């Protein structure tokens, strides 16, 4: 048999040809959905895993640099998804196994398992600002967006829309060119939403019931008579999870002074029960949160009136709806803390200081606190 002798140059040529064939037979790489990635927690946050008594807070979802992260109780951080370039983020909320993010360009759905992202609503024009509201059964996401309007004294109109989570259907159902409508929540029969028109002043005098099917106002509930003796304050309004009660604050003029009251409006029998706050003069700072079982209302209590400066913090408080008794949950030093969210089991409330990137989890049964330090500019998911 005749021997075949190859030169060094020929051998190198065959090797190059083999590599070329191998590459040509390999399928081209395709873009894939971003999968959750574990990152070193030390680079993103310092997480205190439990209270001195060993109580562990729930996982924390937060947004930074257009990415969604999950901070786990064991101190590890998981990057769930990159959110893309869909405009500034205005609001974010967790419902069922997904996070919904309201961008300037539309509404985005992010699956917590797998990190899949999808724009489920696109806006025709970019809004000025907007908000998301969840419903008690986690089946519908409500959104309100503020738009430029030449018909309004404030120059702001609004549009309301909804997205049904299970069947992936979305639609706009109401528009108002005269004012921005602040959403409060879904009615008990799930056929209407509560909202109130909001102008330059933070107060409001009536609550609108808006049909999601007809796209019109079906009822206007008078909250206050808008007299100079009592004024409702629009910053602190919250609908109970069962849509039975509406809680809101009012400033009441008494002789030469003002007092702040917390009111519980029974939407079924149209009665209002008012409660004077502890440690008068005092006021509710930055919102109200209902417990998931509709039995308690949580708020931050500060000294003086809403626009006094400086003020002192009286801590986190609660009102027992059945007995009407106030009780302090925990004391706080920072008078400019913000209410974040309450856990689904009603055991924890998340607080965010105004001037610090740190967050605080409060264990409601005991008042114990867990501090979490996060990067500056972090936005939390409600």
N, C-alpha and C positions, 0 to 999 in steps of 0.2 A: 504494500500500500504506500502510495506516495505521501510523504510528509509535507504538511503546509507550514511554512515558516512565516510568521508575521513580524513586521518591523514594529518598533516602539510607537511610531506615528500611527500605524494602522490600528494598534490596540487602543490607543487613546481615542481615535475616531469612533471605534465601535462602542466604547464606554459612553461617549457623548451621545451617540445615536440611541443607545438604550435608555439613557436618562430622558431624552426628548420623547421617546415613545411612551415611557411610563407616565410622564406629565400629561401628555395628550389624552391618555386613557382615563385619567382621574377626572371625576365630575367637577365642574366649576363650583367654587364656594358661593353660597347664597347668603344674603342677609337674614339673620334670625332674630326672634324676639329676645330682648335682654332677659336673661335668667337671673334670679336672685343671687347675689354675691356676698359672701361673708367677708367683712373687713375687720381689721384690728380695731377694737373699741377704743384703745388708747389714743388713736389718731383723731377720733371724732368726739369722744365724750368721756367724762369720768362719772361712772354710774355707781351710786351706793345701792347695793343689791337688796338691802332689807332694812327695817327699822331695828332699834336696839332689842326689841322683843322678837325679832325674827320674822316679822310680817313682810311679805314680798309684794310689791306693787305690780300691776299688769304691764304688759308690753306697751311701748310708746311708739306711735307713728309720727314722723315729722318730715318736713320738706326743707331742703337746702340745696342751692345751686341747681335748681330744676331737676332734682332727683328725690325719690321717695325712699325713706329709710325706716327700718324697724329696730328700735332699741329694746333688747330682750332683758328680762330680769337678771339673767346670769352675767350681764355685762357685755355680751357680744352684740355687734351691730350688723344688720343685714341690709344691703342695698337691694330694694325690691325692683325698682324700675327707673329708667331715665324717661323723663316726661316729654322730651322733645321741645321744639320751639313753637309753642302755641300761644304765646303772649304771656303777660304777667299773670300770676296766680292771685285770685281774689278771695277764694274760699275753698276749703276741703273738708270732706266729711266721710266717715266710714259707715257703710251699711252692708250687712251680711258679710260676704267674703270679698268685698271690693271697696276701694277708695274712689270717691268721685271728686274730681278737681275742676273748679270753675276757673277757666282761663279767660283772657280778654277775647280770644277767638272762638270759644265754645266750651262745652262740657266734655270732660274726659273721664273714661272709666278705666281703672287700674285693678287687675286681678291680683289679690295678695298671694295666691298660689301660682307661681310661674312668672309673675311680673308682666303679663300681657297687657298692652295699652291699646285703647281704642277711643277715637273721638266720636261720641254718640250724638252730639248736637253741635252744629256750626252756626255762628251768628252772622247776620248780613253786614252788620257794622259793629265796631268795637265799643262796648259800653264804658261808661265812666267808672262804675264800680258795680259790685253785685254780691249776692250771698246765696248760700245753700241751706236748706232746711230738710231734715229727715223726718220720717213719719214713724209712729209708734210700732207699726208692724214691719218696718224696714222694707216695704215693697215699692215705695215711691220716693223719688228725689224731687223736691220743689226748688225752683230757682227764681230769683228776682234780679233783674238787671236795670241799671239806671242809664238813661239815654238823654242826649241833648233834645230840648223841646222849646220851641219858640212860643208855645201856648201857655207856659207855666211862669208864674211870678219868680220862681227859683231858677228857671231855665232848664229844669230837669223833669223828664217823664220816665215811665217805666214799662217793662213788659214782664209778664209772669209766664212760666212754663213748667212742665213736669216731664219726668222720665220714669217709665215703669220698668223696674229692674228685671222682673221675671220674663216679660215678653219683649224687652228691648225696644219699646215704643216710646216716642217722645212727641210733644206738641206744645206750641204756645197757646194759651187759652185766654189771656186778658192783656189789654194795653190801656195805659192811661197817660195822656199827654200833659196833664195838669200837675201831677206830683209823683214822687217816688213812693211806691207801695212797699212797706216793710212787711215781709211775711212773718206770721206767727206760728202757723201750723195747719194741719188737716183737720177737718171737722170729724165728729164721732161717726157719722154715716159715710165718711170718706168720699163724699160727693162735692164738697166745697172746701175752700181754704179761708182761713182768717188772715186778715192783713189790715194795716191802717196807713192812711196817707200821711206822708212825712214831709214837712216843709223846712224852712230855715230854722225854726225853733224846735227843740227836741221833744216838746209836748205833743199830745194828741187828745182829741175829744170824742172820737167815735171809732168803732171797730167795724170793718166791712166783712161781710160774708159773701164770697165770690164763687159762683158755680164754675167748676172746671169743665162741665159739659156745655153749658149755655154760654160761658164766657161773659157773664154779666154779674153785676152786684144784685144779690137777691135780698139782702137785709143790711141795715145799718144799726148797730147797737151803740147806744149812747153811753159812753164811759164816764164822762164828767160834764158838768154844765158849762165848763170853760168860764167860770166866774173869776173875779179877782181874788176870791177867798180860797179857791182850791184849783190846782192845775195838775193834770196828769203829766208824768214824765216819761217820754218815749224811750229813754235809754234802758229802762228796766221793765220789760214785758216778757212773760213766758206762759205758754200754754202747757197744761199738764199732759202727760203721755196719753191719757185716756180721753183728752179733749173735753173734760168735764169742767175744769176750772181754768180761769185766766188770772194770772197774778200780775199786778202792776203797782208802781209807786206813785204817790201824789204828794205835792207840797201844799200844806194847809196853813192859811194865814190865821193867826190867833192874836188879837190885839196888835201889838207892835212887833210881833215875832212870827217866825214860820216853824212848823213842825212837819216832819216827814212821816207818812203813813204807808204801810204795806196793805194792799187791798186784794181780796180773793173774790173774784166774780164767778158765781155759779151760773154757768151758761145754760143749764137745764131749767132753772126756775127764775133766772134773771134777778138774783139778789146779790148784793155786795156786802162782804164782811170786812171791816177795816181794823187794823192793828197798829197801835202806836209802837214805834221801835224802842228797843232798850237803850239806856244811856243817853237820853235826850239832852241837848239837841244832837241828833245823829242822822245819818243817811246811808242808803244802800249805794255801794260803789260798784259800777260795772257789771250789771246783769244779775239774773236769777237762774238757778238750776233746780229742776224738779228731780226727786228720786224716781227711779223706774216704776215703783209701786204706787206713785201718786200721793204718798203719805207725808212727805216732807219737802220743804222748799229751802234751798241753801242760798246764802248771799254773803258778801263781804260788807262789814259794818265799819264806817268811819265816823269820826267826830264832826260836829258842825253840819253845815248845809252843803249841797252838791258843789257849789262854786266857791266855797271858802278855801283859803290857803294861808298858812299851812294847815294840815289836818293830821290826826293821829289814827292809827288802826286799832279797832276793837276786836279784830280777828274774823274768823269764819264762823257764821252763825247758821242756825236752822229754825224753821217754824214748823211745829207739828200741826198739820191742817185740822185734825179732829179736835184736839184740845185747845189750840190757839196759844200754846206755850212756846216761848223762845228759849233757846239754849245755845251756849257757846260750844263750838266743836273744837276749836284750837285758837291759840293766840298767834298774832303775826306782828312783826315789827314794821314791815313795809306797808305804807298806806296806799300805795299805787300798784297793788297786785291786781291781776286780771283773772276772772274765772275762765277756765278752759273747757273742761268736759267732765262728765261723771261716768264711771265705769258701768257696764251693763248689769252688774250684780249689785250696784248701789253701794259698794264698799269704799270706793276711792274717788276723790276729786282732784283734778289737775289744776294747779295755779301757775301763773306766769308773771314774774315781776316786770314792771315797765322798763326798768333801766338795767336789767341784767339778763344775760343769755340763759341763766339757770332756770330750771323748773322745779316745782315742788309738788309731790304727791302727798295728799292728806288722807290718812286712814280714818274714815268717818266714825266707826264705832269707838275708837280709842283717842282720836286726835293726834296720833303720832305722824311725824313728817319724814319724807324721804326726799333728799335733794339730788337733782340731776343737773350736771353741767354740760351744756351743749354749745356748739359753735355759734358765733354771732349771726344774726339774720335768719335764724331757724323759725319756720312756721309750723305749728302743730296741727294735727288732723283731729277734728272733733269726733 
